[in-house]
């Protein structure tokens, strides 16, 4: 059982940045992530980013060509401008994701497929971190922020205790990757609304 990211195995630094990755989930049983750890609903949150210059050079066949000093030969100077969750960058006005009725438990399956570390942070509540890359912890770690290294997955339980129908919680990147090409109001933001 666990939450896992999978990716290209040939030219990882470029091909993963270009989108050759995905998520894989296996539960211990229906509604049970790991033995003895149940949930009511789940959400997969796949974190990634786009460096437009890297994409431009790859599309023109310039990436990796050392004959011109302006060509990128590695991702050492990686400079993403777009930050994505499940392939989408948040935009002001996007509808929130429903996470279930008050008191129910949502399993957030967070996977970082970016080259950089991200730190999802929940505003107004806390998470119980229960597993890392398919390995359950011996006890939940109560946190409001999660450190996600490149390629890492973490499972966290969110129980909207004390919430009422319609309450919205924001899950943002603590490293402030909350922009779209430098413009505010985007990037790694996920709004979670207590629904029915």
C-alpha angles and dihedrals in degrees: 000000000000150000116276141175120218127197148171112295100202114061098006100173092056106026096049089048087052091055107267097141141087147174130264125192130189123178127204088231138336107306091000117101096185130358107300095002112107133178138184100221137353140214126201112215111191110190121206143142141212128226103198093200092055090049092048093051093047092050091050093046093243100115112108095012106126094189091093118047089215092063119097111240096178142004092259089111093043109158112177119198100179123057119197142194112196090349095305132100113218116252126191108266097031111143117251123247115251112236103182140270124320111286095021122120124241120196109217109204104198120189126177113210094165125105090238131062118258130198115206109202125193115218118213099012143033138250131227105223106211107169146013122213092335096317113113117219117238088242134007118270110221108217140145093210131048126203109219115189119199110290093009127130127200129185119213133180119223117192112184094218112176092011123128129213109288098023112141126210122196122221107194136168109263088207086065098242086153100127140096108219090329095313117122125241102052146066124070100013124125121181114207116197124197103237140169 
